[in-house]
Amino acid sequence: MFVRFIPACPSLSQKPTNLNYLSKHIALNNYKRKIRTLCTKRLQIPPSTSGDAGGLRVFVLSDLHTDYAENMEWVKSISTARHKKDVLLVAGDVAETYDNFVLTMRLLKDGFEHVFFIPGNHDLWCRRDGEDYEDSLEKLNRLLDACRELEVETNPMVIDGLGIIPIFSWYHESFDREKDVAGIRIPSLEMACKDFHACKWPVELSNQDTSLALYFDAINEKNMNVIKEIQRACSQIITFSHFVPRYVQAPLAYPRERKRRMNGGENWLPFCIFSDGKFADKLSPCYWSDYYSANPRTPHNIELAPWVARFYKQT
C-alpha cells in the first residue's frame, strides 16, 4: 500500500504525465521533490482511536484479508461511534471472495462518514469455487459496482479542502532496477507470485509485459480533469494506491504476518494520517526502517544475508 502527501505549494499544478509514472517507467525522481517528509523520528504509535481531535481526520488501512475469520472480527470491532465524521482510505487487498468484500466495505462504511477504496492484487484473484468471473477485469467491475451501491468512493474528491486521489495501478517485474542475485536458485516471479495463477486476464493483457500496468494506469485518465482541478484548488492532497513505492503503510495483513511484526497491527490500526488540518508526524517503529535510519542502503550488494541464504541452494 502506498500513501503520499503533497503539501502546500504555489506551483502544484503538474502535467498529466506526472501521474502517469507507471506508463513512463515510474520516473520517481520527479515526485521526490514534492513528497512531504512525514517524520524525522521514530516513535511508538498510540491507538488510533484515542482522543477526539477536532476537524477532519483521515485514517488509512490496507491488506484486510477478511477471508480470515480473525481479520473479519477485527473489522467488526472497529468503533463506529468514534469515526462517524472521519474519512478512511482502504488501499486494497480487502478480501478474495466477493461476499466478504461487500460485507467488509459495508461495515467500514457504517463506521466512517467517507470511505475510499482502490483494489489490490488479492481483490482480483479468481480461484474460488462458486465465483464465476470471465476474468479479473469482470471481477474488478463487480467490485466497483458494489462500491457505488455502498457509496464507497473510488474517484478523486475534495473533502473540507483536502484533496484525496485514489490511483489505480499494477506492477511488473521490469520496474525492479536492482541487480539480480547470482549463484542462487531463486524461484522465478511466476513461480513465487500467486497472482500469475490466481488472476485471469483477457488475451490482450499479460503479466509478461507492461500491458497490465499500462491498463490500470489508463483508468486514471478518465479522472485527469478532476485531478488537475484538485491540484489547482487544494493546498493539501493525499494520493493512495496498493502498489508502487511505499511511503506510509498500514496493513492489517494475514494473522501469521502480524505475529512476526514488531507492532502487530490490531492495536494501532487504522492509522490516522491527517487530523485538524495537518499531516501526522509519527510513524510506527519497524525492524528494517529502524535499521536503515542508522545504516546506509546498499542495493548493489547482492550477497544474501546468512539467515536468508540458508533457505536457498547454490547453483
C-alpha positions as a printed Julia matrix, in Angstrom:
315×3 Matrix{Float64}:
   0.0     0.0     0.0
   1.18    3.48   -0.78
   0.11    6.83    0.6
   1.69   10.11   -0.4
   1.2    13.65    0.83
   1.57   16.79   -1.28
   1.97   19.9     0.89
   1.02   23.49    0.21
   2.78   24.54   -2.99
   2.05   27.5    -5.31
   3.23   25.51   -8.34
   1.25   22.37   -7.56
  -0.37   22.16  -10.97
   1.5    19.48  -12.89
   1.44   17.91  -16.31
  -0.74   14.76  -16.6
   2.38   12.69  -17.19
   3.35   13.22  -13.54
   0.53   10.88  -12.57
   1.35    8.53  -15.42
   4.61    7.36  -13.92
   3.69    3.71  -14.44
   3.49    4.23  -18.19
   6.67    6.3   -18.03
   8.6     3.52  -16.29
   7.91    5.06  -12.87
  10.1     8.15  -13.14
  10.01    8.62   -9.4
  12.65   11.29   -9.16
  10.11   13.84  -10.43
   7.97   13.1    -7.39
  10.51   13.08   -4.61
  10.8    16.87   -4.63
   7.06   17.16   -3.96
   6.75   14.49   -1.3
   6.3    15.84    2.2
   8.73   14.36    4.71
   6.37   12.75    7.19
   8.61   12.49   10.22
  12.17   12.72   11.42
  11.87   10.5    14.47
  10.55    7.01   15.07
   8.04    6.84   17.89
   5.59    4.27   19.14
   2.15    4.85   17.65
  -0.67    5.36   20.15
  -4.0     3.65   19.44
  -5.64    5.46   16.54
  -8.98    5.79   18.29
  -7.62    7.57   21.35
  -8.68   11.17   21.81
 -11.16   13.24   19.87
  -9.16   15.61   17.69
 -11.08   18.5    16.2
 -11.58   18.97   12.46
 -11.31   16.48    9.62
  -9.49   13.22   10.37
  -8.26   10.8     7.71
  -7.31    7.21    8.52
  -5.61    4.65    6.31
  -5.81    0.86    6.24
  -4.91   -1.91    3.8
  -4.45   -5.67    3.43
  -7.51   -6.52    5.5
  -7.74  -10.08    4.12
 -11.11  -10.63    5.76
 -11.44  -14.11    4.29
  -9.66  -14.9     7.55
 -12.33  -15.0    10.28
  -9.92  -13.4    12.75
  -9.49  -10.41   10.47
 -13.23  -10.06    9.85
 -13.81  -10.0    13.6
 -11.22   -7.23   13.88
 -13.1    -5.16   11.32
 -16.34   -5.7    13.23
 -14.62   -4.47   16.39
 -13.75   -1.04   14.96
 -15.66    1.6    16.9
 -18.46    3.16   14.88
 -19.07    5.91   17.43
 -15.55    7.37   17.27
 -15.31    7.53   13.47
 -18.71    8.8    12.34
 -17.21   12.03   10.98
 -13.9    10.54    9.78
 -12.5     9.52    6.39
 -11.0     6.06    5.75
  -8.69    5.2     2.84
  -8.72    1.46    2.08
  -5.68    0.73   -0.07
  -6.51   -2.71   -1.42
  -6.47   -6.41   -0.53
  -9.79   -6.34    1.28
 -10.89   -9.9     0.52
 -10.6   -12.56   -2.14
 -14.28  -13.5    -2.08
 -16.96  -11.1    -3.29
 -19.29  -11.65   -0.34
 -16.57  -10.93    2.2
 -15.53   -7.86    0.23
 -19.06   -6.45    0.29
 -19.56   -7.24    3.98
 -16.23   -5.65    4.89
 -16.86   -2.47    2.93
 -20.39   -2.21    4.35
 -19.04   -2.48    7.89
 -16.43    0.19    7.19
 -18.96    2.5     5.53
 -21.27    2.13    8.53
 -18.43    3.28   10.77
 -16.92    6.14    8.73
 -18.54    9.11    7.03
 -16.41    8.71    3.89
 -14.66    5.53    2.71
 -12.34    5.4    -0.32
 -11.18    2.17   -1.98
  -8.55    1.18   -4.51
  -8.06   -2.5    -5.5
  -5.08   -4.67   -4.68
  -3.96   -7.89   -6.31
  -5.8   -10.22   -3.9
  -9.09   -8.48   -4.6
  -8.81   -9.61   -8.24
  -7.99  -13.28   -7.67
 -10.41  -15.64   -9.46
  -9.82  -19.05   -7.96
 -12.72  -19.62   -5.54
 -15.41  -22.2    -6.28
 -18.83  -20.66   -6.74
 -17.49  -17.36   -8.07
 -17.74  -17.39  -11.85
 -15.93  -14.47  -13.49
 -14.84  -14.37  -17.1
 -11.64  -12.71  -15.93
 -10.21  -10.4   -13.27
 -11.44   -7.31  -15.13
 -15.02   -8.51  -14.78
 -14.39   -9.02  -11.08
 -12.91   -5.52  -10.84
 -16.06   -4.08  -12.38
 -18.2    -6.06   -9.94
 -16.22   -4.67   -7.02
 -16.5    -1.11   -8.32
 -20.25   -1.59   -8.83
 -20.53   -2.77   -5.23
 -18.64    0.3    -4.08
 -21.08    2.57   -5.91
 -24.02    0.82   -4.28
 -22.41    1.19   -0.85
 -21.44    4.82   -1.56
 -17.76    3.96   -1.23
 -15.64    6.4    -3.24
 -13.2     5.21   -5.92
 -12.72    8.56   -7.68
 -10.87   11.76   -6.7
 -12.75   14.03   -4.32
 -12.28   17.13   -2.16
 -13.41   16.97    1.48
 -13.18   20.09    3.62
 -10.49   21.49    1.34
  -8.37   18.3     1.4
  -7.85   16.63   -1.98
  -7.98   12.81   -1.99
  -6.87   10.99   -5.14
  -7.13    7.17   -5.43
  -4.66    5.81   -8.01
  -5.31    2.58   -9.92
  -2.07    0.7   -10.54
  -0.39   -2.65  -11.18
   3.2    -3.86  -11.13
   5.67   -5.51  -13.48
   9.0    -7.24  -13.0
  10.77   -4.7   -15.22
  10.17   -2.0   -12.6
  12.78   -3.7   -10.42
  16.03   -1.92  -11.3
  18.26   -3.64   -8.73
  20.84   -6.26   -9.64
  19.8    -9.89   -9.73
  21.2   -12.24   -7.11
  23.68  -14.52   -8.86
  24.68  -18.06   -7.97
  21.49  -18.87   -6.03
  18.5   -20.89   -7.13
  15.75  -18.36   -6.6
  12.28  -19.2    -7.97
  11.08  -17.09  -10.87
   8.47  -14.42  -10.24
   5.91  -16.62  -11.98
   6.63  -19.44   -9.54
   6.77  -17.29   -6.42
   3.83  -14.95   -7.03
   0.31  -16.42   -6.91
  -1.05  -13.55   -9.0
   0.23  -15.28  -12.14
  -2.13  -18.19  -11.47
  -4.94  -16.7    -9.37
  -5.66  -13.72  -11.63
  -7.23  -14.24  -15.06
  -6.71  -11.67  -17.8
  -8.07  -11.22  -21.33
  -5.68  -12.2   -24.09
  -4.53   -8.64  -24.77
  -3.25   -8.23  -21.19
  -0.33  -10.18  -19.79
   1.97  -10.4   -16.78
   4.8   -10.98  -19.24
   4.95   -7.33  -20.34
   3.87   -3.92  -19.08
   0.35   -4.12  -20.56
  -1.32   -4.69  -17.18
   0.45   -1.75  -15.57
  -0.45    0.45  -18.54
  -4.07   -0.71  -18.46
  -4.56    0.17  -14.81
  -2.71    3.44  -15.25
  -5.06    4.33  -18.11
  -8.06    4.0   -15.77
  -6.78    7.13  -14.05
  -7.0     9.1   -17.31
 -10.77    9.5   -17.08
 -10.23   11.47  -13.87
  -7.41   13.65  -15.18
  -9.51   16.82  -15.45
 -10.75   16.35  -11.89
  -7.21   15.65  -10.69
  -5.87   18.81  -12.31
  -8.68   20.84  -10.74
  -7.86   19.35   -7.32
  -4.21   20.25   -7.86
  -5.18   23.84   -8.63
  -7.68   24.21   -5.81
  -6.17   22.26   -2.91
  -3.02   23.1    -0.98
  -3.05   19.66    0.71
  -3.51   16.43   -1.24
  -3.35   12.74   -0.3
  -2.88   10.13   -3.03
  -3.01    6.41   -2.33
  -2.6     3.12   -4.16
  -1.9    -0.53   -3.39
   1.25   -0.71   -5.5
   4.27    1.48   -6.31
   6.84    2.57   -3.69
   5.63    2.52   -0.12
   5.74    5.75    1.83
   3.17    5.21    4.57
   1.8     1.72    5.02
  -0.77    0.42    7.45
  -1.61   -3.19    6.57
  -3.6    -5.44    8.87
  -2.09   -8.38    6.92
  -2.51  -12.11    7.48
  -2.8   -13.23   11.13
   0.5   -15.11   10.84
   2.21  -12.0     9.46
   1.03   -9.85   12.37
   2.6   -12.26   14.84
   6.02  -11.65   13.24
   5.77   -7.86   13.23
   7.24   -5.55   15.83
   3.95   -3.79   16.46
   1.35   -6.26   15.22
  -1.4    -4.03   13.92
  -4.59   -4.71   15.8
  -3.99   -2.03   18.42
  -2.98    0.96   16.28
  -4.92    0.48   13.05
  -6.5     2.18   11.24
  -3.69    4.74   11.28
  -4.57    8.45   11.41
  -2.53   10.3     8.77
  -4.36   13.64    8.81
  -6.04   15.48   11.66
  -7.16   19.04   12.33
  -5.61   20.48    9.18
  -2.19   18.84    9.32
  -0.47   15.58    8.48
   0.61   13.08   11.11
   4.13   13.44   12.49
   4.6     9.94   13.91
   5.28    6.55   12.37
   5.37    3.11   13.9
   8.84    1.66   14.53
   9.72   -1.21   12.18
  12.72   -3.5    12.2
  14.19   -2.64    8.8
  13.26    1.04    8.7
  14.89    1.45   12.1
  17.96   -0.36   10.79
  18.21    1.86    7.72
  17.75    5.0     9.79
  21.24    4.28   11.17
  22.81    2.31    8.3
  23.24    3.05    4.58
  21.26    1.23    1.92
  23.45   -0.94   -0.31
  21.31   -2.17   -3.23
  24.47   -3.07   -5.18
  25.34   -5.73   -2.57
  23.79   -8.96   -3.86
  25.21  -11.27   -1.19
  22.36  -12.85    0.74
  22.28  -12.4     4.49
  23.18  -15.64    6.32
  19.67  -16.09    7.74
  18.28  -15.82    4.2
  20.94  -17.78    2.31
  20.3   -20.93    4.33
  16.93  -21.32    2.58
  18.49  -21.41   -0.91
  20.82  -23.73   -2.76
  23.89  -22.67   -4.69
  23.65  -23.19   -8.45
